Amino acid sequence: MNYWLFKSEPSVFSFDALKAKGKDGTQWDGVRNYAARNNMKAMAVGDLGFFYHSNEGLDIVGIAEVCAPAHQDTTTEDPRWECVDIRAVREVPNPPTLEEVKANPKLKEMALVRLGRLSVQPVTPAEWKEVCRMGGLDPAP
């Protein structure tokens, strides 16, 4: 299993909106960055990802699961853009803030710290475990 982080502005699409989509989830569409797209192409069904509220909140609020592999993004006819489908798994009890993540020496190499603008990022197993611990999910799912 691999781990990821999905960023979204809560005023555009929040974790509550993802939860409302139910077990079928929704496509993570509209991504127009090659690195983020390539990250989605590398995902497998069952991979887990943090759901990060950007711009408003700046915290990791939930865990999502990839529920469909990469496929054509239906918001464009351009075949270069693919996306995965994700569904909500659970909320993070104590959402770690970006400030807390940046202050944690165990997370100094995390993409969220180094590549702040990338909307779909990889997360290492060690980072996953540490962020889950910080968020009150111990043991990590």
N, C-alpha and C positions, 0 to 999 in steps of 0.2 A: 504494500500500500504506500502511496505517496501522499504528501500533504501540501496544501496550497493556502492562499489567502485571496479572497475576493473583496474588492473595494467598491463601495457604492455610497453616493450621497443619500442620506436618509430621506431627504425631501424628494428625491427622484425615485428611489426604490430602496425601502428599508428592510431590515430583517423581519419585521412584523408582516410586511407585504409578502415576503418569501414564505413565511409560515402560513399565510392565508391561501397560498397556492396548493397546499396539501401535499399528499405523498407523491403526486405526479410531478411536482416542482414546476420549473419554468426554464426556458433557455436563457443563458447568460449572454444576451445579445448586445449589439451596438459597439463592441470592442473594435477599435480601428488602430491597433498598435501591433506590429508584427511580433514583438517579444511576448506580449500577453496572449496573442493568438497561438503562438507556438507552444506556450505553456498549456493552453487548453487542448491542443492536439496531442500533448503528451499524457493527458489525464486518462484514467481508466474508471469505469463504473465501480463505485465503492470507495474511491479516494475521498478523503475528507478535507475540508477547507475551513479556515476561519472566515467569518463574515465581518468585515471592518467598515464602520461608518466613517466616511471621510468628510472633510470640510465642516460638518456639524457633529459634535460629539468626539470625534477622533479616538474611537475605542473599538476594541474587538468584542462584539456583542453576541455572536452566535457561532454555531458550527453547522456547516452545510455538507451535503454528500453529493458527489457526482452521480447522477441517476441515468444519464444517457451520454454516450461517447460523442466526440466531436462530429459535427454535421454542419451543413450549410446554414449560415445565419440568415433567418428568414426576413430580416429587416433590410436586406440588400440582395440584389441579383448578382453582385460581384463575387465570383467563385473563390476569390482569395480569402474571404472572411468566413471563418467557421466559429462555432461556439459549442459549448456543452450544455446539458441541462443539469440543474442542481435543485435540491430540496432541502428544507430546513430539518435539522436533526435535533438541536436543542439550543437553548439560550446559555450564555456564559453567566454564571451567578454573580460574579464580581468583575465586570468588563475591564480588562487592563487598558489603560489609556496609552496613547502614543508616547506621552512623556514618560510613563512608567517603563514602557518597552525600551525606549532610548536610554534610560537610566540603568537598565539591567546589563551588567557586563557580559552575562551569558548570551545576550542577544545582540551584541555589537555588530555582528556580521549579517544579521537578518535583513532580507531584502526590504522589509518595511522601513528599516533604518537607513539603508544604503540607497535604495531605489524608490524613493518616496512617491514618484508619480506613476509607477507601473501599476495598472489596475488589476492584474492577475499575476500573482507571484508564487514562486516555490517557497516551501517552508521545510527545513530539515527536521528529521525525527527529534533531535535534541531540542530544537526551537519549539516544536509542537508541544513536547512534554513540559517545557518551562513555561510557555504561555498558558497552557492548561492549568498548571500549578498556580500561577499568578491569578488566574481567573476563578479559582475555587473548584476546578475539575481535577481532582487527584484521587485515583489514578486517571490518567488521560484516556479519553475514548479512542 
